[in-house]
Protein backbone atom coordinates (compact mmCIF):
# COMPACT_ATOMS: atom_id res chain seq x y z
CA UNK A 1 0.00 0.00 0.00
CA UNK A 2 1.29 3.47 -0.91
CA UNK A 3 2.02 6.05 1.85
CA UNK A 4 -0.78 8.28 0.54
CA UNK A 5 -3.24 5.43 0.97
CA UNK A 6 -2.09 4.98 4.58
CA UNK A 7 -2.71 8.67 5.21
CA UNK A 8 -6.20 8.43 3.71
CA UNK A 9 -6.97 5.42 5.89
CA UNK A 10 -5.75 7.27 8.99
CA UNK A 11 -8.16 10.09 8.16
CA UNK A 12 -10.98 7.56 7.85
CA UNK A 13 -10.06 6.12 11.24
CA UNK A 14 -10.07 9.59 12.81
CA UNK A 15 -13.61 10.29 11.59
CA UNK A 16 -15.01 7.61 13.93
CA UNK A 17 -16.58 9.06 17.09
CA UNK A 18 -14.55 8.75 20.28
CA UNK A 19 -16.05 8.47 23.71
CA UNK A 20 -14.33 9.05 27.00
CA UNK A 21 -14.43 6.14 29.38
CA UNK A 22 -13.76 6.43 33.08
CA UNK A 23 -14.07 2.89 34.46
CA UNK A 24 -13.17 3.90 38.01
CA UNK A 25 -15.94 6.49 38.24
CA UNK A 26 -18.52 4.16 36.70
CA UNK A 27 -17.50 1.31 39.01
CA UNK A 28 -17.79 3.53 42.09
CA UNK A 29 -21.41 4.24 41.14
CA UNK A 30 -22.19 0.53 40.79
CA UNK A 31 -22.32 -1.23 44.17
CA UNK A 32 -22.81 -4.72 42.74
CA UNK A 33 -19.92 -4.23 40.31
CA UNK A 34 -17.62 -3.13 43.14
CA UNK A 35 -18.70 -6.08 45.26
CA UNK A 36 -18.09 -8.48 42.37
CA UNK A 37 -14.65 -7.01 41.72
CA UNK A 38 -13.81 -7.36 45.42
CA UNK A 39 -14.79 -11.05 45.39
CA UNK A 40 -12.71 -11.60 42.24
CA UNK A 41 -9.69 -9.92 43.82
CA UNK A 42 -10.05 -12.09 46.94
CA UNK A 43 -10.27 -15.29 44.89
CA UNK A 44 -7.32 -14.37 42.67
CA UNK A 45 -5.25 -13.32 45.70
CA UNK A 46 -5.92 -16.67 47.38
CA UNK A 47 -4.76 -18.47 44.26
CA UNK A 48 -1.61 -16.39 43.81
CA UNK A 49 -0.53 -16.29 47.46
CA UNK A 50 -1.75 -19.72 48.56
CA UNK A 51 1.62 -20.84 50.03
CA UNK A 52 1.65 -17.80 52.32
CA UNK A 53 -2.07 -17.82 53.21
CA UNK A 54 -2.64 -21.53 53.85
CA UNK A 55 -1.62 -22.42 57.41
CA UNK A 56 -1.00 -26.12 56.67
CA UNK A 57 0.03 -28.48 53.91
CA UNK A 58 -3.20 -29.20 51.98
CA UNK A 59 -2.13 -32.77 51.21
CA UNK A 60 -0.91 -33.72 54.69
CA UNK A 61 -3.20 -36.23 56.39
CA UNK A 62 -3.55 -36.39 60.18
CA UNK A 63 -5.74 -39.31 61.21
CA UNK A 64 -5.94 -37.94 64.74
CA UNK A 65 -7.78 -34.91 63.28
CA UNK A 66 -10.16 -36.96 61.15
CA UNK A 67 -13.41 -34.99 60.60
CA UNK A 68 -12.33 -32.44 63.20
CA UNK A 69 -15.00 -29.69 63.50
CA UNK A 70 -14.14 -26.08 62.58
CA UNK A 71 -12.63 -23.92 65.28
CA UNK A 72 -14.83 -21.00 64.19
CA UNK A 73 -17.79 -22.97 65.59
CA UNK A 74 -16.18 -22.99 69.02
CA UNK A 75 -14.54 -26.41 68.80
CA UNK A 76 -11.17 -26.94 70.44
CA UNK A 77 -9.20 -27.71 67.28
CA UNK A 78 -6.39 -26.21 65.24
CA UNK A 79 -8.37 -26.40 61.99
CA UNK A 80 -10.12 -23.12 61.22
CA UNK A 81 -12.72 -24.67 58.90
CA UNK A 82 -12.39 -28.22 60.15
CA UNK A 83 -10.74 -31.26 58.60
CA UNK A 84 -11.85 -33.85 56.04
CA UNK A 85 -12.22 -37.61 56.33
CA UNK A 86 -8.47 -38.24 56.52
CA UNK A 87 -7.56 -35.20 58.61
CA UNK A 88 -6.49 -32.73 55.94
CA UNK A 89 -7.05 -29.07 56.76
CA UNK A 90 -10.09 -27.76 54.86
CA UNK A 91 -9.07 -24.11 54.93
CA UNK A 92 -5.71 -24.88 53.33
CA UNK A 93 -7.33 -27.11 50.72
CA UNK A 94 -9.89 -24.45 49.84
CA UNK A 95 -7.14 -21.84 49.41
CA UNK A 96 -5.14 -24.13 47.11
CA UNK A 97 -8.31 -25.23 45.34
CA UNK A 98 -8.75 -21.66 44.08
CA UNK A 99 -5.69 -22.23 41.89
CA UNK A 100 -7.31 -25.13 40.06
CA UNK A 101 -10.65 -23.42 39.52
CA UNK A 102 -9.18 -20.13 38.32
CA UNK A 103 -6.60 -21.86 36.14
CA UNK A 104 -9.30 -23.86 34.39
CA UNK A 105 -11.52 -20.77 34.13
CA UNK A 106 -8.90 -18.42 32.71
CA UNK A 107 -7.14 -20.78 30.32
CA UNK A 108 -10.36 -22.45 29.20
CA UNK A 109 -11.85 -19.06 28.34
CA UNK A 110 -8.61 -18.00 26.66
CA UNK A 111 -8.67 -21.04 24.37
CA UNK A 112 -12.37 -20.63 23.57
CA UNK A 113 -11.83 -16.90 23.03
CA UNK A 114 -8.97 -17.35 20.56
CA UNK A 115 -10.66 -20.09 18.54
CA UNK A 116 -14.09 -18.45 18.59
CA UNK A 117 -12.82 -14.97 17.76
CA UNK A 118 -10.77 -16.13 14.77
CA UNK A 119 -13.61 -18.23 13.36
CA UNK A 120 -16.16 -15.50 14.08
CA UNK A 121 -14.10 -12.85 12.29
CA UNK A 122 -13.62 -15.13 9.28
CA UNK A 123 -17.27 -16.14 9.19
CA UNK A 124 -18.64 -12.61 9.50
CA UNK A 125 -16.15 -10.87 7.20
CA UNK A 126 -15.75 -13.44 4.42
CA UNK A 127 -19.34 -14.71 4.46
CA UNK A 128 -20.71 -16.95 1.68
CA UNK A 129 -19.62 -20.60 1.83
CA UNK A 130 -17.10 -19.96 4.60
CA UNK A 131 -19.84 -18.55 6.81
CA UNK A 132 -22.08 -21.54 6.08
CA UNK A 133 -19.29 -24.00 6.87
CA UNK A 134 -18.34 -22.42 10.20
CA UNK A 135 -21.93 -21.93 11.34
CA UNK A 136 -22.90 -25.52 10.47
CA UNK A 137 -19.89 -26.68 12.47
CA UNK A 138 -21.13 -24.51 15.34
CA UNK A 139 -24.62 -26.04 15.07
CA UNK A 140 -23.15 -29.53 15.29
CA UNK A 141 -21.12 -28.52 18.33
CA UNK A 142 -24.19 -27.08 20.06
CA UNK A 143 -26.21 -30.22 19.34
CA UNK A 144 -23.61 -32.46 20.98
CA UNK A 145 -24.17 -32.82 24.78
CA UNK A 146 -21.28 -31.35 26.73
CA UNK A 147 -21.18 -33.99 29.43
CA UNK A 148 -21.14 -36.79 26.83
CA UNK A 149 -18.31 -35.06 24.96
CA UNK A 150 -16.37 -34.71 28.24
CA UNK A 151 -16.89 -38.36 29.16
CA UNK A 152 -15.65 -39.52 25.74
CA UNK A 153 -12.53 -37.33 25.83
CA UNK A 154 -11.70 -38.20 29.44
CA UNK A 155 -12.21 -41.91 28.78
CA UNK A 156 -9.73 -41.78 25.90
CA UNK A 157 -7.15 -39.30 27.19
CA UNK A 158 -7.60 -39.68 30.95
CA UNK A 159 -8.22 -37.02 33.56
CA UNK A 160 -6.18 -33.87 34.08
CA UNK A 161 -6.36 -30.10 34.37
CA UNK A 162 -5.26 -29.33 30.82
CA UNK A 163 -7.63 -31.90 29.36
CA UNK A 164 -10.50 -30.04 31.06
CA UNK A 165 -9.19 -26.78 29.61
CA UNK A 166 -9.12 -28.28 26.11
CA UNK A 167 -12.63 -29.73 26.46
CA UNK A 168 -14.08 -26.43 27.67
CA UNK A 169 -12.23 -24.40 25.05
CA UNK A 170 -13.27 -26.66 22.16
CA UNK A 171 -16.88 -26.69 23.37
CA UNK A 172 -17.53 -23.04 24.19
CA UNK A 173 -15.80 -21.40 21.21
CA UNK A 174 -19.24 -21.36 19.59
CA UNK A 175 -20.49 -18.60 21.90
CA UNK A 176 -17.64 -16.30 20.89
CA UNK A 177 -17.89 -17.18 17.21
CA UNK A 178 -21.63 -16.49 16.93
CA UNK A 179 -21.32 -13.23 18.87
CA UNK A 180 -18.38 -11.92 16.83
CA UNK A 181 -19.92 -13.05 13.54
CA UNK A 182 -23.06 -11.00 14.13
CA UNK A 183 -21.14 -7.89 15.08
CA UNK A 184 -18.70 -8.17 12.17
CA UNK A 185 -21.56 -8.55 9.69
CA UNK A 186 -22.97 -5.25 10.96
CA UNK A 187 -19.66 -3.43 11.17
CA UNK A 188 -18.41 -4.31 7.68
CA UNK A 189 -21.36 -2.47 6.13
CA UNK A 190 -20.58 0.83 7.90
CA UNK A 191 -19.30 3.78 5.90
CA UNK A 192 -15.85 4.00 7.43
CA UNK A 193 -15.22 0.30 6.67
CA UNK A 194 -16.37 0.79 3.08
CA UNK A 195 -14.14 3.89 2.86
CA UNK A 196 -11.16 1.88 4.12
CA UNK A 197 -11.79 -0.69 1.37
CA UNK A 198 -12.16 2.07 -1.22
CA UNK A 199 -8.75 3.57 -0.42
CA UNK A 200 -7.09 0.17 -0.87
CA UNK A 201 -6.88 -1.20 2.65
CA UNK A 202 -6.07 -4.91 2.80
CA UNK A 203 -8.52 -7.30 4.41
CA UNK A 204 -6.15 -8.14 7.26
CA UNK A 205 -5.54 -4.45 7.97
CA UNK A 206 -9.25 -3.65 7.93
CA UNK A 207 -10.02 -6.53 10.29
CA UNK A 208 -7.13 -5.77 12.62
CA UNK A 209 -7.43 -1.99 12.73
CA UNK A 210 -11.09 -1.18 12.13
CA UNK A 211 -13.20 -4.22 13.03
CA UNK A 212 -11.43 -6.11 15.81
CA UNK A 213 -11.05 -3.08 18.17
CA UNK A 214 -14.83 -2.60 17.99
CA UNK A 215 -15.59 -6.15 19.15
CA UNK A 216 -12.98 -6.43 21.91
CA UNK A 217 -15.37 -5.16 24.58
CA UNK A 218 -17.96 -7.83 23.74
CA UNK A 219 -15.25 -10.51 23.84
CA UNK A 220 -14.11 -9.41 27.29
CA UNK A 221 -17.66 -9.30 28.65
CA UNK A 222 -18.53 -12.77 27.40
CA UNK A 223 -15.16 -14.12 28.56
CA UNK A 224 -15.72 -12.83 32.10
CA UNK A 225 -19.13 -14.47 32.29
CA UNK A 226 -17.74 -17.72 30.86
CA UNK A 227 -15.05 -17.86 33.57
CA UNK A 228 -17.79 -18.25 36.17
CA UNK A 229 -19.46 -20.98 34.12
CA UNK A 230 -16.18 -22.82 33.58
CA UNK A 231 -15.50 -22.85 37.33
CA UNK A 232 -18.85 -24.54 37.88
CA UNK A 233 -18.23 -27.02 35.06
CA UNK A 234 -14.78 -27.94 36.40
CA UNK A 235 -16.27 -28.56 39.84
CA UNK A 236 -19.04 -30.65 38.29
CA UNK A 237 -16.64 -32.78 36.23
CA UNK A 238 -14.34 -33.31 39.20
CA UNK A 239 -17.34 -34.20 41.37
CA UNK A 240 -18.21 -36.91 38.82
CA UNK A 241 -14.63 -38.19 38.81
CA UNK A 242 -13.84 -36.77 35.35
CA UNK A 243 -11.78 -33.79 36.43
CA UNK A 244 -8.45 -33.28 38.13
CA UNK A 245 -6.47 -35.95 39.93
CA UNK A 246 -7.97 -36.77 43.37
CA UNK A 247 -4.65 -36.01 45.06
CA UNK A 248 -4.80 -32.36 43.89
CA UNK A 249 -6.85 -30.03 46.10
CA UNK A 250 -9.91 -28.87 44.16
CA UNK A 251 -13.31 -27.63 45.19
CA UNK A 252 -15.17 -30.20 43.11
CA UNK A 253 -13.02 -33.00 44.50
CA UNK A 254 -13.69 -31.83 48.05
CA UNK A 255 -17.44 -31.91 47.40
CA UNK A 256 -17.13 -35.38 45.95
CA UNK A 257 -15.18 -36.63 48.97
CA UNK A 258 -17.74 -35.19 51.38
CA UNK A 259 -20.78 -36.99 49.93
CA UNK A 260 -20.78 -39.68 52.63
CA UNK A 261 -20.21 -37.27 55.50
CA UNK A 262 -22.74 -34.49 54.90
CA UNK A 263 -25.00 -35.55 57.78
CA UNK A 264 -22.19 -36.16 60.29
CA UNK A 265 -19.64 -33.52 59.18
CA UNK A 266 -21.50 -30.67 57.47
CA UNK A 267 -18.38 -28.51 57.15
CA UNK A 268 -16.72 -30.87 54.64
CA UNK A 269 -19.26 -29.89 51.97
CA UNK A 270 -20.43 -26.48 53.19
CA UNK A 271 -17.18 -24.53 53.00
CA UNK A 272 -16.03 -25.76 49.55
CA UNK A 273 -19.54 -25.01 48.28
CA UNK A 274 -19.35 -21.49 49.71
CA UNK A 275 -15.96 -20.98 48.02
CA UNK A 276 -17.46 -21.94 44.65
CA UNK A 277 -20.48 -19.71 45.23
CA UNK A 278 -18.38 -16.67 46.20
CA UNK A 279 -16.05 -16.98 43.22
CA UNK A 280 -18.83 -17.57 40.68
CA UNK A 281 -20.88 -14.72 42.15
CA UNK A 282 -17.91 -12.37 41.93
CA UNK A 283 -17.25 -13.07 38.25
CA UNK A 284 -20.96 -12.88 37.40
CA UNK A 285 -21.41 -9.50 39.12
CA UNK A 286 -18.20 -8.15 37.57
CA UNK A 287 -19.23 -9.49 34.16
CA UNK A 288 -22.63 -7.84 34.49
CA UNK A 289 -20.90 -4.54 35.24
CA UNK A 290 -18.72 -4.92 32.16
CA UNK A 291 -21.77 -5.71 30.06
CA UNK A 292 -23.68 -2.68 31.36
CA UNK A 293 -20.77 -0.41 30.57
CA UNK A 294 -19.35 -1.75 27.34
CA UNK A 295 -22.19 -3.58 25.62
CA UNK A 296 -25.63 -3.20 27.28
CA UNK A 297 -27.32 -4.89 24.30
CA UNK A 298 -25.24 -8.06 24.57
CA UNK A 299 -27.51 -11.08 24.89
CA UNK A 300 -25.77 -13.76 26.97
C-alpha positions as CSV (number, residue, x, y, z in Angstrom):
1,X,0.0,0.0,0.0
2,X,1.3,3.5,-0.9
3,X,2.0,6.0,1.9
4,X,-0.8,8.3,0.5
5,X,-3.2,5.4,1.0
6,X,-2.1,5.0,4.6
7,X,-2.7,8.7,5.2
8,X,-6.2,8.4,3.7
9,X,-7.0,5.4,5.9
10,X,-5.8,7.3,9.0
11,X,-8.2,10.1,8.2
12,X,-11.0,7.6,7.9
13,X,-10.1,6.1,11.2
14,X,-10.1,9.6,12.8
15,X,-13.6,10.3,11.6
16,X,-15.0,7.6,13.9
17,X,-16.6,9.1,17.1
18,X,-14.6,8.7,20.3
19,X,-16.0,8.5,23.7
20,X,-14.3,9.1,27.0
21,X,-14.4,6.1,29.4
22,X,-13.8,6.4,33.1
23,X,-14.1,2.9,34.5
24,X,-13.2,3.9,38.0
25,X,-15.9,6.5,38.2
26,X,-18.5,4.2,36.7
27,X,-17.5,1.3,39.0
28,X,-17.8,3.5,42.1
29,X,-21.4,4.2,41.1
30,X,-22.2,0.5,40.8
31,X,-22.3,-1.2,44.2
32,X,-22.8,-4.7,42.7
33,X,-19.9,-4.2,40.3
34,X,-17.6,-3.1,43.1
35,X,-18.7,-6.1,45.3
36,X,-18.1,-8.5,42.4
37,X,-14.6,-7.0,41.7
38,X,-13.8,-7.4,45.4
39,X,-14.8,-11.1,45.4
40,X,-12.7,-11.6,42.2
41,X,-9.7,-9.9,43.8
42,X,-10.1,-12.1,46.9
43,X,-10.3,-15.3,44.9
44,X,-7.3,-14.4,42.7
45,X,-5.3,-13.3,45.7
46,X,-5.9,-16.7,47.4
47,X,-4.8,-18.5,44.3
48,X,-1.6,-16.4,43.8
49,X,-0.5,-16.3,47.5
50,X,-1.8,-19.7,48.6
51,X,1.6,-20.8,50.0
52,X,1.6,-17.8,52.3
53,X,-2.1,-17.8,53.2
54,X,-2.6,-21.5,53.9
55,X,-1.6,-22.4,57.4
56,X,-1.0,-26.1,56.7
57,X,0.0,-28.5,53.9
58,X,-3.2,-29.2,52.0
59,X,-2.1,-32.8,51.2
60,X,-0.9,-33.7,54.7
61,X,-3.2,-36.2,56.4
62,X,-3.5,-36.4,60.2
63,X,-5.7,-39.3,61.2
64,X,-5.9,-37.9,64.7
65,X,-7.8,-34.9,63.3
66,X,-10.2,-37.0,61.1
67,X,-13.4,-35.0,60.6
68,X,-12.3,-32.4,63.2
69,X,-15.0,-29.7,63.5
70,X,-14.1,-26.1,62.6
71,X,-12.6,-23.9,65.3
72,X,-14.8,-21.0,64.2
73,X,-17.8,-23.0,65.6
74,X,-16.2,-23.0,69.0
75,X,-14.5,-26.4,68.8
76,X,-11.2,-26.9,70.4
77,X,-9.2,-27.7,67.3
78,X,-6.4,-26.2,65.2
79,X,-8.4,-26.4,62.0
80,X,-10.1,-23.1,61.2
81,X,-12.7,-24.7,58.9
82,X,-12.4,-28.2,60.1
83,X,-10.7,-31.3,58.6
84,X,-11.9,-33.8,56.0
85,X,-12.2,-37.6,56.3
86,X,-8.5,-38.2,56.5
87,X,-7.6,-35.2,58.6
88,X,-6.5,-32.7,55.9
89,X,-7.0,-29.1,56.8
90,X,-10.1,-27.8,54.9
91,X,-9.1,-24.1,54.9
92,X,-5.7,-24.9,53.3
93,X,-7.3,-27.1,50.7
94,X,-9.9,-24.4,49.8
95,X,-7.1,-21.8,49.4
96,X,-5.1,-24.1,47.1
97,X,-8.3,-25.2,45.3
98,X,-8.7,-21.7,44.1
99,X,-5.7,-22.2,41.9
100,X,-7.3,-25.1,40.1
101,X,-10.6,-23.4,39.5
102,X,-9.2,-20.1,38.3
103,X,-6.6,-21.9,36.1
104,X,-9.3,-23.9,34.4
105,X,-11.5,-20.8,34.1
106,X,-8.9,-18.4,32.7
107,X,-7.1,-20.8,30.3
108,X,-10.4,-22.4,29.2
109,X,-11.8,-19.1,28.3
110,X,-8.6,-18.0,26.7
111,X,-8.7,-21.0,24.4
112,X,-12.4,-20.6,23.6
113,X,-11.8,-16.9,23.0
114,X,-9.0,-17.3,20.6
115,X,-10.7,-20.1,18.5
116,X,-14.1,-18.4,18.6
117,X,-12.8,-15.0,17.8
118,X,-10.8,-16.1,14.8
119,X,-13.6,-18.2,13.4
120,X,-16.2,-15.5,14.1
121,X,-14.1,-12.9,12.3
122,X,-13.6,-15.1,9.3
123,X,-17.3,-16.1,9.2
124,X,-18.6,-12.6,9.5
125,X,-16.1,-10.9,7.2
126,X,-15.7,-13.4,4.4
127,X,-19.3,-14.7,4.5
128,X,-20.7,-17.0,1.7
129,X,-19.6,-20.6,1.8
130,X,-17.1,-20.0,4.6
131,X,-19.8,-18.5,6.8
132,X,-22.1,-21.5,6.1
133,X,-19.3,-24.0,6.9
134,X,-18.3,-22.4,10.2
135,X,-21.9,-21.9,11.3
136,X,-22.9,-25.5,10.5
137,X,-19.9,-26.7,12.5
138,X,-21.1,-24.5,15.3
139,X,-24.6,-26.0,15.1
140,X,-23.2,-29.5,15.3
141,X,-21.1,-28.5,18.3
142,X,-24.2,-27.1,20.1
143,X,-26.2,-30.2,19.3
144,X,-23.6,-32.5,21.0
145,X,-24.2,-32.8,24.8
146,X,-21.3,-31.3,26.7
147,X,-21.2,-34.0,29.4
148,X,-21.1,-36.8,26.8
149,X,-18.3,-35.1,25.0
150,X,-16.4,-34.7,28.2
151,X,-16.9,-38.4,29.2
152,X,-15.7,-39.5,25.7
153,X,-12.5,-37.3,25.8
154,X,-11.7,-38.2,29.4
155,X,-12.2,-41.9,28.8
156,X,-9.7,-41.8,25.9
157,X,-7.1,-39.3,27.2
158,X,-7.6,-39.7,30.9
159,X,-8.2,-37.0,33.6
160,X,-6.2,-33.9,34.1
161,X,-6.4,-30.1,34.4
162,X,-5.3,-29.3,30.8
163,X,-7.6,-31.9,29.4
164,X,-10.5,-30.0,31.1
165,X,-9.2,-26.8,29.6
166,X,-9.1,-28.3,26.1
167,X,-12.6,-29.7,26.5
168,X,-14.1,-26.4,27.7
169,X,-12.2,-24.4,25.0
170,X,-13.3,-26.7,22.2
171,X,-16.9,-26.7,23.4
172,X,-17.5,-23.0,24.2
173,X,-15.8,-21.4,21.2
174,X,-19.2,-21.4,19.6
175,X,-20.5,-18.6,21.9
176,X,-17.6,-16.3,20.9
177,X,-17.9,-17.2,17.2
178,X,-21.6,-16.5,16.9
179,X,-21.3,-13.2,18.9
180,X,-18.4,-11.9,16.8
181,X,-19.9,-13.0,13.5
182,X,-23.1,-11.0,14.1
183,X,-21.1,-7.9,15.1
184,X,-18.7,-8.2,12.2
185,X,-21.6,-8.6,9.7
186,X,-23.0,-5.3,11.0
187,X,-19.7,-3.4,11.2
188,X,-18.4,-4.3,7.7
189,X,-21.4,-2.5,6.1
190,X,-20.6,0.8,7.9
191,X,-19.3,3.8,5.9
192,X,-15.8,4.0,7.4
193,X,-15.2,0.3,6.7
194,X,-16.4,0.8,3.1
195,X,-14.1,3.9,2.9
196,X,-11.2,1.9,4.1
197,X,-11.8,-0.7,1.4
198,X,-12.2,2.1,-1.2
199,X,-8.8,3.6,-0.4
200,X,-7.1,0.2,-0.9
201,X,-6.9,-1.2,2.6
202,X,-6.1,-4.9,2.8
203,X,-8.5,-7.3,4.4
204,X,-6.2,-8.1,7.3
205,X,-5.5,-4.5,8.0
206,X,-9.2,-3.7,7.9
207,X,-10.0,-6.5,10.3
208,X,-7.1,-5.8,12.6
209,X,-7.4,-2.0,12.7
210,X,-11.1,-1.2,12.1
211,X,-13.2,-4.2,13.0
212,X,-11.4,-6.1,15.8
213,X,-11.1,-3.1,18.2
214,X,-14.8,-2.6,18.0
215,X,-15.6,-6.2,19.1
216,X,-13.0,-6.4,21.9
217,X,-15.4,-5.2,24.6
218,X,-18.0,-7.8,23.7
219,X,-15.2,-10.5,23.8
220,X,-14.1,-9.4,27.3
221,X,-17.7,-9.3,28.6
222,X,-18.5,-12.8,27.4
223,X,-15.2,-14.1,28.6
224,X,-15.7,-12.8,32.1
225,X,-19.1,-14.5,32.3
226,X,-17.7,-17.7,30.9
227,X,-15.1,-17.9,33.6
228,X,-17.8,-18.2,36.2
229,X,-19.5,-21.0,34.1
230,X,-16.2,-22.8,33.6
231,X,-15.5,-22.8,37.3
232,X,-18.9,-24.5,37.9
233,X,-18.2,-27.0,35.1
234,X,-14.8,-27.9,36.4
235,X,-16.3,-28.6,39.8
236,X,-19.0,-30.7,38.3
237,X,-16.6,-32.8,36.2
238,X,-14.3,-33.3,39.2
239,X,-17.3,-34.2,41.4
240,X,-18.2,-36.9,38.8
241,X,-14.6,-38.2,38.8
242,X,-13.8,-36.8,35.3
243,X,-11.8,-33.8,36.4
244,X,-8.4,-33.3,38.1
245,X,-6.5,-35.9,39.9
246,X,-8.0,-36.8,43.4
247,X,-4.7,-36.0,45.1
248,X,-4.8,-32.4,43.9
249,X,-6.9,-30.0,46.1
250,X,-9.9,-28.9,44.2
251,X,-13.3,-27.6,45.2
252,X,-15.2,-30.2,43.1
253,X,-13.0,-33.0,44.5
254,X,-13.7,-31.8,48.1
255,X,-17.4,-31.9,47.4
256,X,-17.1,-35.4,45.9
257,X,-15.2,-36.6,49.0
258,X,-17.7,-35.2,51.4
259,X,-20.8,-37.0,49.9
260,X,-20.8,-39.7,52.6
261,X,-20.2,-37.3,55.5
262,X,-22.7,-34.5,54.9
263,X,-25.0,-35.6,57.8
264,X,-22.2,-36.2,60.3
265,X,-19.6,-33.5,59.2
266,X,-21.5,-30.7,57.5
267,X,-18.4,-28.5,57.1
268,X,-16.7,-30.9,54.6
269,X,-19.3,-29.9,52.0
270,X,-20.4,-26.5,53.2
271,X,-17.2,-24.5,53.0
272,X,-16.0,-25.8,49.6
273,X,-19.5,-25.0,48.3
274,X,-19.4,-21.5,49.7
275,X,-16.0,-21.0,48.0
276,X,-17.5,-21.9,44.7
277,X,-20.5,-19.7,45.2
278,X,-18.4,-16.7,46.2
279,X,-16.0,-17.0,43.2
280,X,-18.8,-17.6,40.7
281,X,-20.9,-14.7,42.2
282,X,-17.9,-12.4,41.9
283,X,-17.3,-13.1,38.2
284,X,-21.0,-12.9,37.4
285,X,-21.4,-9.5,39.1
286,X,-18.2,-8.2,37.6
287,X,-19.2,-9.5,34.2
288,X,-22.6,-7.8,34.5
289,X,-20.9,-4.5,35.2
290,X,-18.7,-4.9,32.2
291,X,-21.8,-5.7,30.1
292,X,-23.7,-2.7,31.4
293,X,-20.8,-0.4,30.6
294,X,-19.3,-1.7,27.3
295,X,-22.2,-3.6,25.6
296,X,-25.6,-3.2,27.3
297,X,-27.3,-4.9,24.3
298,X,-25.2,-8.1,24.6
299,X,-27.5,-11.1,24.9
300,X,-25.8,-13.8,27.0
